[in-house]
Amino acid sequence: MTTQCVMRYMRAMTPATPGRRASLLRRLGRWATLVPVVAVLPAYVALIERGWQPLAATVALLALTMTLLLALERALPRGGLGVRPPGTLRLDIAYVVMSGAINVAVPMLVLAPLAAASPLAGRDLQLWPRNLPFWLDVLLFTLLADFISYVWHRLEHDPRFPLLWRIHAVHHAPRYFDVMMGGHVHPLDVLVFVALTAGLGLLLGVPVATIDATMLFAGVIGAIHHLDAETDLGWLNRLIPFADHHTVHHSRAPQENGNFGNITTIFDQLFGT
């Protein structure tokens, strides 16, 4: 990612906002996109403490997040990011449901039970720090998940691996950009990321609760960075790949082939992409 590319794209994509009231509403709308980022994990912990099952809490919070993001797109659209062709919404809804189910249900309902029932249960590598505060545990595993996602995503764009690109190209096929399009992903694409992330976490001895919370957070960020609404939040855009950052990744210009981070921009900055 280059600052010049992002700024040029933002200037081109940001519509005029006449009037002080309109400008104020847009500024408030931008900061509203930060609400799920900040609130989703505290809300998840609160629901678990109230006796909710992890799967139910996750589904409820993802539904609330999508409702907020769809409302922002309707109230404060950025525009200029392509027109959704008729008849594509149902397909994208199906993709969103499928991608969300894989991202959430596979770690909770498949990988964790398999690990618990395995003859090797309790014999993980024990490389993960023990007795960390929950927030620190989630932060560390989020960084690990982000690195795995970065490497996988970058390999998918590497011309040396055409099969990986054929899988990932499903996500880049739409020539429009909005929150529902964000889930338009080949199931193998999601499954590999989930299996690598949650599988490695279980192997290292990461608590299941930490893995569940991290996958929820990753899902929320994934929805936000495909939002067709203004998301210019200043310095925060250098840390979290909001939509104004991720639109550059969807550019077809070869010189803008970058921004592979799906949860943070840390590894893009470290590796110069």
N, C-alpha and C positions, 0 to 999 in steps of 0.2 A: 504494500500500500504506500502511495506517496501522498503527502498533504496536498500537493498541487492538483492531483487527480480528483481527490475527494472534494476540495473546494470548488473546482471547476464543475464537477457533477452537481454539487449542491446548488450552485448558482443557476445552473441550467434547469434543475428540477423544481426549484422553489418558486411557487406562483406569487404574483403580487398580492399583498394583503392591505387593501386600502382601509384607512381609518384606524384610530387608536384602539377602538374596541376590538376590531378584528385582530390586530397585532397582539393585544393582551390575551385574547382567547387562544391564539396559536402558541404563545409562550406557555400558557397554562397546560395546553394540550401536550406540548413537548414533555413537560415534567410529569404529566400523568402516565407517560410510557414507563417512567421509572418505578411507579407504584408496585407492579408485580415483581420487579427485580428485588426491591427492598422487602416487600411484605410476604412473599410466598413462603419462605422457610419459617419465619416466626408463626405464620398462620398454620403451616403444616404441623409444627410442634404442638401448637395449642389444640388442634383437632385430635392429634394422637393422645395428648394428655386427657382429653375429654372422652376417650374410649373409642374413637373412630379407628377402623381398620386402615392400614396404610394405603391399600388400593382405593378405598372409598374416599379418603382424604385427598389423594392425588387426583383422582378423576374430578372431584368437586372443584379443586383449585385450578386445574387446567381449564375447566368449563368457565369459571369466573374470569380467568385471564383472557380467554378467547372472546368472551362477551365484551369485556372492556376494550380490547383491541379493535374489534369490529365496530364498536361505537365510535372510537376515535377515527377510524377510517371514514366512517359516514359523516361525522361532524367536521373533521379537519383534514380532508384528503390533501395529500401533497400533489397528486396529479402528475402527468407527464411520464408515467412509468409503463405505458402500454395499456391498451384497452382489452379487457377480458372478453374473449369471443363468446357469443351465445352458446349455451349448452355445455360449458366447461365447469360450471359451479358444482354440479352434482358429482362429477368425476373427482374434483379436488376435495370435496367433503369426504368422499370414500377414501381417498388417499390420507387425509388428515386423521380419520378414525383408525385406519390401518396402521399408520406410522406411530400414532399415539399409543395404540394397543401394544405394539411391539416394544416401544421404548419403555413403557411402564410395566406391562404384564409379564414380559419374558424374564426380567430379573427377579420379580417378586414371586411369580407362580411357576417358573420353570427352573431357572439357574440356582436360586437359593435352596429350593427343596431338593434338587439333585445333589447339590453340594452337601446338604445335611444328611442325605440318605447314602451318600457314597461311603465305601469302606475307608476312605481317607479322611472322613469327617473328623474335624478337630486336629488334623495334622497339616494345617496350612504352613506356609513358609515362615510364619511369625515374624515377618519383616516390618509389619505395620506397627507404628507406635501404639502402646496400650494406654488406656485410661486418660485419653485426651478429652478436653471439653468438646461437647458435640459440635459447636460452631467451628472449632479449629479442625476437627476431624473432617467435617464437610468441606471446609476450605481447602485442605490438603488434597482430598480426593477429587475435588473439582479441578484443581490444577493438573492432577494426573489424568483425569478424564479429558481435559482440554488438550493435553499434549497428545494423547492417543488419537483424539478426533482430528487434531491438526495434521498428524503424520498420515493418517488414513485418507483424509481429504486431499492432501497434497499429492499422494500417490495416485489418487483417482484422476487428477489433472495432468499427470506425468505421461507424455506421449510414449514412453517405454512400456506402459501397461495399458494397451488399448482395451482389454477386456474390462478393466476397472472403470475406464471412461464410459464404456457402453452401458454399464450399470448406472453410473452417476449422471449420465447425459439425460436420463429421465427427468431429473430435477431441473436441468437447464433448458429443457425443451420449450416450456411456455415462454412466450414473448410478452407476457404481462407480469406484474409484480404486486402481490398483496399477501395478506396474512393467510388466506386460505391456500394460496399457491405454495406457501412455505412447506406444507406437508406433502407436496407432490414429489415423492421420493420412492425409488424402487425399494421393495421390501428387503432385498438382500443388502442394500446400502445401510438401512437402519439396523438390520439384524447383525451385521458384522460389527458395527460400532458398539452395539449393546453387548454382544458376546465378548468382544475384546475388553471393553471397559469393566463390565460387571464380573466377567470371568476372571480377569486379572485381579480385580479387587478381592474377590473371594479367595483366590489363591494366596494373596499376600496377607490375608487375615483381616481385611477391612470389615467392620461391623455391617451387617445387612441393613440396619437402619440408616447408616451413613450412605450406603449405595443407593437406597431408595430415595433419600432426600436429594442426592446429587442428580439422579436421573430426572427427577421432577424439575429441578432448577435448570438443567440443560434443556428440557422441553420448553420451558417458559422463555428462555433466551432465544431458542430456535424460532419460536413464534414471533417474538418482537423484531428480530432482524429481517423479517420479510414484511414489515408493516408499511402499508401505503399511507403513511401520515408523517408529518414532520417530526424528526427525532434528533434535531441538533441540540445536544446538551453540553456543548463546550468540551472541557477536558475529559469528561466521562466517555466521550466518543473515542478517546485514545485508549480506553480500557475495555469497554464492552462493545461488541460489534452490532451497534444499532443499525437500523435500516439504511441510513445515509451512508454508512460504511459498507454494508453488504451489497448494496446496489452496484457498486463498482465491481465486486466479484462476479456479478452476472453480466457484466459487459462482454461483448464479443471482441473488443479490441485486444490484440495480443499483448500489448504493453501494460494492460491493466489486469493481467492474469495473476491474481494474488488474493490477499485477504482470505486465507484458508481457515482461520480460527473460527470455531463455532460457539465458544462460550466466552472467551476473552480474546483480546488482540495481542496478548503477551508474546506468544510464540511467533506471530507474524513480525513483531518488532525485533525479537531476538535473532531471527533467521533472515531478516531483510526481505520479507514477502508482503 
